[in-house]
């Protein structure tokens, strides 16, 4: 266990100082943009200022604290004897991940200023991004599983809003729903793991659980159940097989959103969670994770090869690269997983934003219609080429060290077993699907009317991210100048191994060059059709889950309409009949009797009124007649 320093604090103000005020600005502007309308200029520059202020606070407040693991514990609430605490973790991993999130988010916001110009809900778009950023910020710093789960859900909520931002598009709404439902499956796994771990350890503090495990057996059934539940949460959030199907459809959102979700935030949340808590995973869980990772890598790469939509190719690429990270964790090499997470964020963000330039200027996502952009948009093409080289893992790029280090570490541990052969195969597939895009972009085009993107807001982010994709950006650690990131790779990678990886990459490019069928990917081919439809996994889910649920819903609708509603309607009709009978009885019997008595009284009154003459003689005569009648009855 790493050296750790723990502080018990009574207030969060004991942790934060004035230098940390920048962290609050993204949340503040999110609330302002959510409830009030501002001009596009104010919204745009306020969002940039909020991220820059937070970035400044990151360096002035957090960086001096980086060193040993520092835990800040604040009592939250208590239930019976159980105490729930807010625990913040500050260490070098947090700093690296937060730095990456800040930089990518900043570039996405700058890019979005031009890309989303004139959108009717311009301020809402930036509000969602700032909310997304705030949720990820909390997720990274949290060292309490329950608090992590809260931010985990907030990240999902923000992604739901961003993916479905163009809510007038039916495809965007369907993609939104799919992402929401599948991520809820993962959330249930995470929640189950929280319950299991709390029942076992009576705490949700990750550091406390790690300390307890120093003296506790690691073969506890609770750890097996919790680890597999966590893996379910991870494969849903990070779009790994078999819960990966939501990510390619999430391309229906704006392209800058795709860059944000696929590079720096949502999909890496699962990887980051594993980096924090994989210490209690038993070997069986790690083996299961390895299976998931290798299947995801190979399948996603095969799916990417046959796609014509540039954003879907990059989406499947993300699934594959996250598989790389999970594979590194499964073999016990968390530092390399973190390293690849960081390198991937930059080159993948660069790929998506350059794709956004192509789409914005050419009004198409089909790579077959993007021919000639190498000359028409040279800045974007060069940035794309650098990022693509990083994705493949070619020398002089950041991913050259991270990818090859993972590959070499795996082969060094287990030799050329089935897993590692498939790992190398995925490298070949990666170079093939990237080469397909590159050849289309570089192909000659008769017409060159498409203008070059001249907006600084679009060109600056792709240039910065492309430069960050080069190895120089990762050459030195900001914490220890004598330490170098690339030593993670070069200390272990043999020259012949590196040459072998380069040859694999070159082989993939040559395959595309000399086999036209690979470039064209005719859908009439059964294999191409099968892969382009994602091996029909969506249809499998539709027949296995969606259609049965729809049939159950149809049955319940019929039962509701004919049985429940029929019963209710029957009772209502019976009540109506009773009411009508009551009404008839009231009108004809009760009212009739009352009317009869009233009529009798009226007739009697009329008769009596006859006697009301006002003459004393008449009254005297009537009195005598009455006395005679009474006497008659008495005697």
LUMVOVO-674827 format. One line per field, with one value per residue (C-alpha): residue number from 1; residue in three letters; chain; x, y, z. Coordinates in steps of 0.2 Angstrom, whole numbers, padded with zeros to 4 digits. Example, Ala and Ser with C-alpha at 12.3 -4.5 7.8 and 13.67 -1.06 7.14 Angstrom:
# residues 2
k	c(1,2)
r	c(ala,ser)
c	c(A,A)
X	c(0062,0068)
Y	c(-0022,-0005)
Z	c(0039,0036)
//
This chain:
# residues 635
k	c(1,2,3,4,5,6,7,8,9,10,11,12,13,14,15,16,17,18,19,20,21,22,23,24,25,26,27,28,29,30,31,32,33,34,35,36,37,38,39,40,41,42,43,44,45,46,47,48,49,50,51,52,53,54,55,56,57,58,59,60,61,62,63,64,65,66,67,68,69,70,71,72,73,74,75,76,77,78,79,80,81,82,83,84,85,86,87,88,89,90,91,92,93,94,95,96,97,98,99,100,101,102,103,104,105,106,107,108,109,110,111,112,113,114,115,116,117,118,119,120,121,122,123,124,125,126,127,128,129,130,131,132,133,134,135,136,137,138,139,140,141,142,143,144,145,146,147,148,149,150,151,152,153,154,155,156,157,158,159,160,161,162,163,164,165,166,167,168,169,170,171,172,173,174,175,176,177,178,179,180,181,182,183,184,185,186,187,188,189,190,191,192,193,194,195,196,197,198,199,200,201,202,203,204,205,206,207,208,209,210,211,212,213,214,215,216,217,218,219,220,221,222,223,224,225,226,227,228,229,230,231,232,233,234,235,236,237,238,239,240,241,242,243,244,245,246,247,248,249,250,251,252,253,254,255,256,257,258,259,260,261,262,263,264,265,266,267,268,269,270,271,272,273,274,275,276,277,278,279,280,281,282,283,284,285,286,287,288,289,290,291,292,293,294,295,296,297,298,299,300,301,302,303,304,305,306,307,308,309,310,311,312,313,314,315,316,317,318,319,320,321,322,323,324,325,326,327,328,329,330,331,332,333,334,335,336,337,338,339,340,341,342,343,344,345,346,347,348,349,350,351,352,353,354,355,356,357,358,359,360,361,362,363,364,365,366,367,368,369,370,371,372,373,374,375,376,377,378,379,380,381,382,383,384,385,386,387,388,389,390,391,392,393,394,395,396,397,398,399,400,401,402,403,404,405,406,407,408,409,410,411,412,413,414,415,416,417,418,419,420,421,422,423,424,425,426,427,428,429,430,431,432,433,434,435,436,437,438,439,440,441,442,443,444,445,446,447,448,449,450,451,452,453,454,455,456,457,458,459,460,461,462,463,464,465,466,467,468,469,470,471,472,473,474,475,476,477,478,479,480,481,482,483,484,485,486,487,488,489,490,491,492,493,494,495,496,497,498,499,500,501,502,503,504,505,506,507,508,509,510,511,512,513,514,515,516,517,518,519,520,521,522,523,524,525,526,527,528,529,530,531,532,533,534,535,536,537,538,539,540,541,542,543,544,545,546,547,548,549,550,551,552,553,554,555,556,557,558,559,560,561,562,563,564,565,566,567,568,569,570,571,572,573,574,575,576,577,578,579,580,581,582,583,584,585,586,587,588,589,590,591,592,593,594,595,596,597,598,599,600,601,602,603,604,605,606,607,608,609,610,611,612,613,614,615,616,617,618,619,620,621,622,623,624,625,626,627,628,629,630,631,632,633,634,635)
r	c(unk,unk,unk,unk,unk,unk,unk,unk,unk,unk,unk,unk,unk,unk,unk,unk,unk,unk,unk,unk,unk,unk,unk,unk,unk,unk,unk,unk,unk,unk,unk,unk,unk,unk,unk,unk,unk,unk,unk,unk,unk,unk,unk,unk,unk,unk,unk,unk,unk,unk,unk,unk,unk,unk,unk,unk,unk,unk,unk,unk,unk,unk,unk,unk,unk,unk,unk,unk,unk,unk,unk,unk,unk,unk,unk,unk,unk,unk,unk,unk,unk,unk,unk,unk,unk,unk,unk,unk,unk,unk,unk,unk,unk,unk,unk,unk,unk,unk,unk,unk,unk,unk,unk,unk,unk,unk,unk,unk,unk,unk,unk,unk,unk,unk,unk,unk,unk,unk,unk,unk,unk,unk,unk,unk,unk,unk,unk,unk,unk,unk,unk,unk,unk,unk,unk,unk,unk,unk,unk,unk,unk,unk,unk,unk,unk,unk,unk,unk,unk,unk,unk,unk,unk,unk,unk,unk,unk,unk,unk,unk,unk,unk,unk,unk,unk,unk,unk,unk,unk,unk,unk,unk,unk,unk,unk,unk,unk,unk,unk,unk,unk,unk,unk,unk,unk,unk,unk,unk,unk,unk,unk,unk,unk,unk,unk,unk,unk,unk,unk,unk,unk,unk,unk,unk,unk,unk,unk,unk,unk,unk,unk,unk,unk,unk,unk,unk,unk,unk,unk,unk,unk,unk,unk,unk,unk,unk,unk,unk,unk,unk,unk,unk,unk,unk,unk,unk,unk,unk,unk,unk,unk,unk,unk,unk,unk,unk,unk,unk,unk,unk,unk,unk,unk,unk,unk,unk,unk,unk,unk,unk,unk,unk,unk,unk,unk,unk,unk,unk,unk,unk,unk,unk,unk,unk,unk,unk,unk,unk,unk,unk,unk,unk,unk,unk,unk,unk,unk,unk,unk,unk,unk,unk,unk,unk,unk,unk,unk,unk,unk,unk,unk,unk,unk,unk,unk,unk,unk,unk,unk,unk,unk,unk,unk,unk,unk,unk,unk,unk,unk,unk,unk,unk,unk,unk,unk,unk,unk,unk,unk,unk,unk,unk,unk,unk,unk,unk,unk,unk,unk,unk,unk,unk,unk,unk,unk,unk,unk,unk,unk,unk,unk,unk,unk,unk,unk,unk,unk,unk,unk,unk,unk,unk,unk,unk,unk,unk,unk,unk,unk,unk,unk,unk,unk,unk,unk,unk,unk,unk,unk,unk,unk,unk,unk,unk,unk,unk,unk,unk,unk,unk,unk,unk,unk,unk,unk,unk,unk,unk,unk,unk,unk,unk,unk,unk,unk,unk,unk,unk,unk,unk,unk,unk,unk,unk,unk,unk,unk,unk,unk,unk,unk,unk,unk,unk,unk,unk,unk,unk,unk,unk,unk,unk,unk,unk,unk,unk,unk,unk,unk,unk,unk,unk,unk,unk,unk,unk,unk,unk,unk,unk,unk,unk,unk,unk,unk,unk,unk,unk,unk,unk,unk,unk,unk,unk,unk,unk,unk,unk,unk,unk,unk,unk,unk,unk,unk,unk,unk,unk,unk,unk,unk,unk,unk,unk,unk,unk,unk,unk,unk,unk,unk,unk,unk,unk,unk,unk,unk,unk,unk,unk,unk,unk,unk,unk,unk,unk,unk,unk,unk,unk,unk,unk,unk,unk,unk,unk,unk,unk,unk,unk,unk,unk,unk,unk,unk,unk,unk,unk,unk,unk,unk,unk,unk,unk,unk,unk,unk,unk,unk,unk,unk,unk,unk,unk,unk,unk,unk,unk,unk,unk,unk,unk,unk,unk,unk,unk,unk,unk,unk,unk,unk,unk,unk,unk,unk,unk,unk,unk,unk,unk,unk,unk,unk,unk,unk,unk,unk,unk,unk,unk,unk,unk,unk,unk,unk,unk,unk,unk,unk,unk,unk,unk,unk,unk,unk,unk,unk,unk,unk,unk,unk,unk,unk,unk,unk,unk,unk,unk,unk,unk,unk,unk,unk,unk,unk,unk,unk,unk,unk,unk,unk,unk,unk,unk,unk,unk,unk,unk,unk,unk,unk,unk,unk,unk,unk)
c	c(A,A,A,A,A,A,A,A,A,A,A,A,A,A,A,A,A,A,A,A,A,A,A,A,A,A,A,A,A,A,A,A,A,A,A,A,A,A,A,A,A,A,A,A,A,A,A,A,A,A,A,A,A,A,A,A,A,A,A,A,A,A,A,A,A,A,A,A,A,A,A,A,A,A,A,A,A,A,A,A,A,A,A,A,A,A,A,A,A,A,A,A,A,A,A,A,A,A,A,A,A,A,A,A,A,A,A,A,A,A,A,A,A,A,A,A,A,A,A,A,A,A,A,A,A,A,A,A,A,A,A,A,A,A,A,A,A,A,A,A,A,A,A,A,A,A,A,A,A,A,A,A,A,A,A,A,A,A,A,A,A,A,A,A,A,A,A,A,A,A,A,A,A,A,A,A,A,A,A,A,A,A,A,A,A,A,A,A,A,A,A,A,A,A,A,A,A,A,A,A,A,A,A,A,A,A,A,A,A,A,A,A,A,A,A,A,A,A,A,A,A,A,A,A,A,A,A,A,A,A,A,A,A,A,A,A,A,A,A,A,A,A,A,A,A,A,A,A,A,A,A,A,A,A,A,A,A,A,A,A,A,A,A,A,A,A,A,A,A,A,A,A,A,A,A,A,A,A,A,A,A,A,A,A,A,A,A,A,A,A,A,A,A,A,A,A,A,A,A,A,A,A,A,A,A,A,A,A,A,A,A,A,A,A,A,A,A,A,A,A,A,A,A,A,A,A,A,A,A,A,A,A,A,A,A,A,A,A,A,A,A,A,A,A,A,A,A,A,A,A,A,A,A,A,A,A,A,A,A,A,A,A,A,A,A,A,A,A,A,A,A,A,A,A,A,A,A,A,A,A,A,A,A,A,A,A,A,A,A,A,A,A,A,A,A,A,A,A,A,A,A,A,A,A,A,A,A,A,A,A,A,A,A,A,A,A,A,A,A,A,A,A,A,A,A,A,A,A,A,A,A,A,A,A,A,A,A,A,A,A,A,A,A,A,A,A,A,A,A,A,A,A,A,A,A,A,A,A,A,A,A,A,A,A,A,A,A,A,A,A,A,A,A,A,A,A,A,A,A,A,A,A,A,A,A,A,A,A,A,A,A,A,A,A,A,A,A,A,A,A,A,A,A,A,A,A,A,A,A,A,A,A,A,A,A,A,A,A,A,A,A,A,A,A,A,A,A,A,A,A,A,A,A,A,A,A,A,A,A,A,A,A,A,A,A,A,A,A,A,A,A,A,A,A,A,A,A,A,A,A,A,A,A,A,A,A,A,A,A,A,A,A,A,A,A,A,A,A,A,A,A,A,A,A,A,A,A,A,A,A,A,A,A,A,A,A,A,A,A,A,A,A,A,A,A,A,A,A,A,A,A,A,A,A,A,A,A,A,A,A,A,A,A,A,A,A,A,A,A,A,A,A,A,A,A)
X	c(0000,0006,0011,-0004,-0008,-0025,-0033,-0050,-0058,-0074,-0078,-0073,-0067,-0052,-0047,-0050,-0043,-0045,-0034,-0047,-0061,-0059,-0066,-0083,-0084,-0090,-0104,-0109,-0109,-0119,-0133,-0133,-0134,-0147,-0160,-0155,-0152,-0136,-0128,-0118,-0102,-0105,-0109,-0094,-0081,-0088,-0086,-0068,-0065,-0073,-0062,-0046,-0050,-0052,-0036,-0027,-0034,-0028,-0010,-0010,-0020,-0018,-0001,0008,-0002,0004,0016,0010,-0009,-0018,-0035,-0047,-0061,-0077,-0091,-0107,-0121,-0125,-0137,-0138,-0119,-0114,-0105,-0105,-0091,-0085,-0068,-0057,-0041,-0027,-0013,-0003,-0016,-0029,-0018,-0014,-0032,-0039,-0026,-0031,-0050,-0047,-0036,-0048,-0064,-0056,-0051,-0069,-0077,-0065,-0070,-0088,-0089,-0088,-0095,-0111,-0113,-0131,-0139,-0155,-0150,-0132,-0132,-0139,-0126,-0112,-0122,-0122,-0103,-0099,-0111,-0102,-0085,-0091,-0097,-0081,-0071,-0080,-0079,-0060,-0057,-0070,-0063,-0080,-0090,-0107,-0101,-0092,-0109,-0118,-0105,-0106,-0125,-0122,-0110,-0123,-0136,-0125,-0121,-0139,-0142,-0128,-0131,-0149,-0145,-0152,-0169,-0179,-0169,-0177,-0161,-0153,-0168,-0166,-0148,-0151,-0163,-0151,-0137,-0148,-0155,-0138,-0129,-0143,-0139,-0121,-0127,-0137,-0120,-0111,-0125,-0125,-0106,-0108,-0121,-0110,-0094,-0104,-0111,-0094,-0083,-0096,-0088,-0088,-0071,-0060,-0044,-0052,-0056,-0039,-0032,-0044,-0039,-0021,-0026,-0041,-0042,-0044,-0054,-0070,-0086,-0091,-0076,-0080,-0098,-0092,-0079,-0090,-0103,-0090,-0085,-0103,-0104,-0087,-0092,-0108,-0100,-0085,-0094,-0086,-0093,-0107,-0114,-0105,-0119,-0124,-0108,-0108,-0126,-0120,-0113,-0129,-0124,-0114,-0096,-0088,-0098,-0092,-0074,-0078,-0087,-0075,-0059,-0058,-0074,-0088,-0080,-0064,-0074,-0075,-0057,-0053,-0064,-0055,-0038,-0044,-0052,-0045,-0034,-0047,-0051,-0048,-0038,-0055,-0062,-0046,-0047,-0065,-0060,-0046,-0059,-0070,-0055,-0049,-0066,-0070,-0053,-0055,-0073,-0073,-0058,-0067,-0083,-0073,-0065,-0081,-0089,-0091,-0096,-0080,-0088,-0093,-0076,-0068,-0082,-0077,-0059,-0063,-0071,-0055,-0043,-0052,-0050,-0032,-0033,-0043,-0031,-0017,-0027,-0031,-0012,-0009,-0001,-0011,0002,0002,-0017,-0016,-0003,-0013,-0029,-0020,-0012,-0028,-0038,-0027,-0026,-0044,-0050,-0039,-0047,-0064,-0062,-0053,-0067,-0078,-0069,-0071,-0090,-0093,-0084,-0090,-0107,-0105,-0099,-0096,-0077,-0081,-0087,-0072,-0060,-0047,-0048,-0029,-0027,-0043,-0040,-0022,-0021,-0035,-0027,-0010,-0018,-0028,-0013,-0003,-0017,-0020,-0001,-0003,-0018,-0008,0006,0020,0036,0037,0020,0013,0004,0020,0026,0009,0003,0019,0023,0006,0010,0027,0022,0009,0020,0034,0022,0013,0022,0013,-0003,-0020,-0023,-0007,-0009,-0026,-0019,-0006,-0020,-0030,-0014,-0015,-0034,-0031,-0019,-0031,-0046,-0036,-0027,-0045,-0049,-0032,-0033,-0050,-0044,-0028,-0037,-0038,-0054,-0059,-0067,-0059,-0072,-0073,-0065,-0052,-0058,-0051,-0058,-0046,-0058,-0058,-0040,-0032,-0039,-0034,-0016,-0015,-0022,-0011,0005,-0001,-0002,0017,0029,0037,0021,0024,0043,0044,0035,0030,0032,0049,0060,0072,0058,0052,0035,0043,0054,0038,0040,0058,0064,0056,0053,0066,0071,0066,0049,0046,0052,0039,0025,0030,0030,0012,0006,0014,0007,-0011,-0007,-0001,-0017,-0028,-0016,-0016,-0032,-0046,-0060,-0054,-0055,-0072,-0081,-0095,-0110,-0116,-0102,-0110,-0096,-0095,-0114,-0113,-0099,-0106,-0122,-0112,-0113,-0132,-0129,-0143,-0155,-0150,-0155,-0170,-0176,-0170,-0176,-0185,-0198,-0202,-0204,-0215,-0225,-0227,-0232,-0245,-0252,-0252,-0261,-0274,-0277,-0277,-0290,-0301,-0299,-0294,-0303,-0317,-0319,-0318,-0330,-0342,-0342,-0345,-0360,-0367,-0366,-0374,-0389,-0391,-0391,-0404,-0415,-0413,-0417,-0433,-0438,-0434,-0444,-0459,-0461,-0453,-0457,-0474,-0479,-0473,-0483,-0498,-0498,-0495,-0510,-0521,-0515,-0519,-0536,-0540,-0534,-0545,-0560,-0556,-0553,-0572,-0577,-0566,-0580,-0576,-0594,-0598,-0614,-0605,-0592,-0606,-0616,-0600,-0597,-0614,-0612,-0595,-0603,-0617,-0605,-0595,-0610,-0616,-0600,-0600,-0617)
Y	c(0000,0017,0029,0039,0054,0055,0071,0072,0089,0097,0107,0107,0124,0117,0108,0122,0139,0154,0146,0133,0145,0142,0124,0132,0143,0129,0124,0142,0145,0129,0136,0153,0146,0133,0147,0163,0167,0176,0181,0168,0178,0179,0161,0156,0166,0163,0144,0146,0157,0144,0130,0141,0147,0129,0124,0137,0131,0114,0120,0132,0122,0103,0102,0107,0093,0080,0067,0054,0049,0062,0058,0072,0064,0074,0066,0067,0058,0043,0029,0019,0014,0017,0033,0040,0051,0062,0057,0066,0059,0069,0061,0061,0050,0063,0077,0068,0063,0080,0089,0079,0082,0101,0102,0091,0100,0117,0112,0105,0121,0132,0121,0121,0140,0139,0122,0126,0143,0149,0134,0139,0131,0137,0142,0125,0116,0124,0122,0103,0103,0112,0101,0086,0093,0096,0078,0071,0082,0075,0057,0059,0066,0055,0041,0036,0023,0031,0048,0041,0033,0049,0058,0042,0045,0063,0059,0048,0061,0074,0062,0059,0077,0079,0064,0069,0087,0088,0082,0085,0070,0053,0045,0056,0052,0033,0034,0043,0031,0016,0024,0028,0011,0001,0013,0010,-0009,-0005,0007,-0007,-0017,-0003,-0001,-0020,-0019,-0005,-0014,-0030,-0020,-0010,-0026,-0034,-0020,-0007,0007,0014,0022,0015,0018,0010,-0005,-0007,-0005,-0019,-0031,-0030,-0041,-0050,-0065,-0060,-0075,-0069,-0073,-0054,-0049,-0061,-0054,-0036,-0037,-0045,-0032,-0019,-0026,-0026,-0007,-0004,-0013,-0003,0014,0011,0002,-0015,-0031,-0036,-0019,-0009,-0006,0011,0020,0019,0026,0040,0048,0056,0069,0084,0080,0090,0080,0064,0070,0074,0058,0046,0054,0062,0059,0046,0031,0032,0033,0014,0012,0025,0016,0000,0009,0014,-0002,-0016,-0020,-0032,-0041,-0060,-0069,-0076,-0058,-0052,-0067,-0062,-0044,-0050,-0060,-0045,-0034,-0045,-0049,-0030,-0026,-0038,-0037,-0018,-0017,-0029,-0018,-0003,-0010,-0011,0006,0020,0033,0041,0045,0026,0020,0031,0026,0007,0013,0019,0003,-0006,0006,0005,-0014,-0011,-0001,-0015,-0028,-0019,-0019,-0037,-0042,-0031,-0016,-0001,0012,0007,0007,0025,0030,0024,0032,0049,0046,0040,0055,0067,0058,0052,0070,0076,0063,0067,0086,0084,0073,0087,0099,0087,0085,0104,0109,0095,0091,0073,0059,0046,0043,0039,0057,0065,0062,0076,0084,0082,0096,0106,0106,0103,0108,0097,0083,0084,0084,0069,0060,0064,0057,0042,0038,0039,0027,0014,0017,0022,0029,0047,0047,0046,0030,0022,0021,0016,0003,-0005,-0006,-0015,-0027,-0031,-0032,-0045,-0055,-0054,-0062,-0075,-0077,-0079,-0086,-0084,-0068,-0060,-0066,-0058,-0043,-0042,-0045,-0030,-0019,-0025,-0022,-0004,0000,-0007,0004,0019,0017,0016,0033,0040,0034,0041,0058,0058,0052,0064,0073,0081,0096,0106,0118,0114,0128,0126,0129,0146,0148,0149,0141,0126,0125,0129,0114,0102,0108,0108,0090,0084,0091,0083,0066,0067,0058,0075,0080,0065,0065,0072,0071,0088,0080,0073,0080,0066,0054,0051,0044,0035,0025,0015,0009,0010,0001,-0014,-0014,-0023,-0015,-0031,-0030,-0012,-0017,-0031,-0019,-0007,-0021,-0026,-0008,-0006,-0023,-0016,-0001,-0012,-0023,-0008,-0001,-0017,-0025,-0014,-0024,-0019,-0001,-0002,-0015,-0020,-0023,-0037,-0047,-0058,-0056,-0037,-0036,-0046,-0035,-0019,-0023,-0026,-0045,-0042,-0040,-0026,-0038,-0052,-0040,-0035,-0053,-0058,-0043,-0029,-0040,-0051,-0035,-0027,-0043,-0042,-0024,-0028,-0041,-0029,-0016,-0029,-0034,-0016,-0011,-0027,-0033,-0019,-0006,-0018,-0021,-0002,0001,-0013,-0006,0012,0005,-0004,0012,0021,0009,0010,0029,0029,0017,0028,0043,0035,0029,0047,0055,0043,0036,0048,0064,0057,0053,0071,0078,0068,0074,0092,0090,0083,0097,0110,0102,0103,0120,0125,0117,0125,0142,0141,0143,0158,0171,0184,0183,0178,0170,0158,0153,0151,0139,0129,0127,0120,0108,0103,0100,0090,0079,0076,0073,0060,0051,0051,0046)
Z	c(0000,-0004,0009,0015,0026,0033,0040,0050,0046,0053,0038,0019,0022,0031,0015,0003,0003,-0008,-0022,-0024,-0028,-0046,-0044,-0040,-0056,-0068,-0056,-0054,-0073,-0076,-0064,-0072,-0090,-0085,-0079,-0088,-0106,-0111,-0127,-0136,-0133,-0114,-0113,-0123,-0115,-0097,-0100,-0106,-0091,-0079,-0085,-0085,-0067,-0062,-0071,-0061,-0045,-0049,-0050,-0036,-0024,-0028,-0036,-0019,-0011,-0023,-0015,-0003,-0004,0006,0013,0020,0030,0034,0044,0033,0042,0053,0053,0069,0073,0055,0050,0032,0028,0013,0009,-0003,-0011,-0017,-0025,-0042,-0051,-0047,-0053,-0069,-0073,-0068,-0079,-0093,-0090,-0089,-0105,-0116,-0109,-0113,-0130,-0133,-0127,-0138,-0153,-0149,-0150,-0169,-0172,-0162,-0167,-0170,-0160,-0153,-0136,-0136,-0118,-0113,-0122,-0113,-0096,-0099,-0103,-0087,-0077,-0085,-0080,-0062,-0060,-0067,-0055,-0040,-0047,-0048,-0030,-0021,-0010,-0004,-0014,-0010,-0015,-0030,-0035,-0033,-0045,-0056,-0058,-0062,-0075,-0083,-0082,-0090,-0104,-0107,-0109,-0121,-0132,-0134,-0136,-0154,-0147,-0163,-0171,-0169,-0170,-0156,-0145,-0148,-0145,-0129,-0123,-0127,-0117,-0103,-0101,-0103,-0091,-0078,-0079,-0074,-0061,-0053,-0052,-0044,-0031,-0027,-0025,-0013,-0002,-0002,0003,0017,0024,0024,0031,0038,0029,0011,0013,0000,0010,0025,0016,0009,0027,0033,0019,0025,0040,0032,0020,0002,-0003,0005,-0004,-0003,-0012,-0027,-0028,-0026,-0039,-0052,-0049,-0051,-0068,-0073,-0069,-0078,-0094,-0095,-0092,-0102,-0116,-0116,-0123,-0121,-0115,-0128,-0140,-0134,-0138,-0158,-0157,-0146,-0161,-0164,-0152,-0158,-0163,-0149,-0137,-0144,-0141,-0123,-0119,-0129,-0124,-0107,-0097,-0097,-0104,-0094,-0078,-0077,-0080,-0066,-0054,-0057,-0054,-0037,-0031,-0041,-0026,-0018,-0035,-0033,-0048,-0055,-0057,-0065,-0077,-0081,-0084,-0096,-0106,-0107,-0112,-0126,-0134,-0133,-0142,-0156,-0159,-0159,-0171,-0183,-0182,-0185,-0201,-0211,-0206,-0218,-0204,-0198,-0181,-0179,-0183,-0170,-0157,-0160,-0159,-0141,-0136,-0142,-0133,-0117,-0119,-0119,-0102,-0094,-0101,-0092,-0076,-0078,-0078,-0063,-0072,-0066,-0070,-0088,-0088,-0081,-0094,-0109,-0102,-0102,-0120,-0127,-0120,-0131,-0147,-0147,-0143,-0158,-0169,-0165,-0166,-0183,-0189,-0183,-0195,-0209,-0206,-0203,-0219,-0230,-0223,-0222,-0210,-0224,-0227,-0245,-0247,-0238,-0252,-0255,-0238,-0236,-0249,-0244,-0226,-0223,-0204,-0200,-0210,-0202,-0185,-0189,-0196,-0180,-0169,-0180,-0179,-0160,-0160,-0170,-0158,-0170,-0164,-0158,-0152,-0134,-0137,-0143,-0126,-0117,-0130,-0133,-0114,-0111,-0125,-0119,-0101,-0106,-0117,-0104,-0091,-0101,-0118,-0134,-0127,-0135,-0126,-0132,-0149,-0150,-0142,-0157,-0169,-0163,-0166,-0184,-0185,-0178,-0192,-0205,-0200,-0198,-0214,-0223,-0216,-0221,-0239,-0242,-0234,-0245,-0261,-0276,-0279,-0295,-0287,-0273,-0269,-0251,-0241,-0228,-0210,-0206,-0188,-0174,-0163,-0174,-0178,-0161,-0152,-0165,-0165,-0146,-0145,-0159,-0151,-0135,-0144,-0148,-0136,-0131,-0121,-0110,-0109,-0091,-0075,-0068,-0050,-0052,-0065,-0065,-0069,-0087,-0093,-0107,-0095,-0092,-0109,-0114,-0098,-0104,-0123,-0133,-0149,-0159,-0151,-0156,-0174,-0173,-0168,-0182,-0195,-0189,-0191,-0208,-0213,-0209,-0220,-0234,-0233,-0236,-0250,-0260,-0257,-0263,-0256,-0238,-0243,-0251,-0239,-0250,-0240,-0252,-0244,-0230,-0218,-0221,-0218,-0202,-0195,-0201,-0191,-0175,-0176,-0174,-0155,-0155,-0164,-0151,-0137,-0146,-0147,-0130,-0120,-0130,-0139,-0124,-0114,-0128,-0128,-0109,-0111,-0124,-0113,-0098,-0109,-0114,-0096,-0091,-0105,-0104,-0086,-0075,-0085,-0089,-0070,-0066,-0081,-0075,-0057,-0065,-0076,-0061,-0051,-0065,-0066,-0047,-0048,-0062,-0052,-0037,-0048,-0054,-0036,-0030,-0044,-0045,-0028,-0015,-0025,-0030,-0012,-0007,-0021,-0017,0001,-0005,-0017,-0003,0008,-0006,-0009,0009,0010,-0005,0004,0021,0012,0006,0024,0026,0023,0037,0043,0061,0057,0045,0059,0072,0060,0056,0074,0077,0063,0070,0087,0080,0070,0086,0096,0083,0084,0103,0106)
//
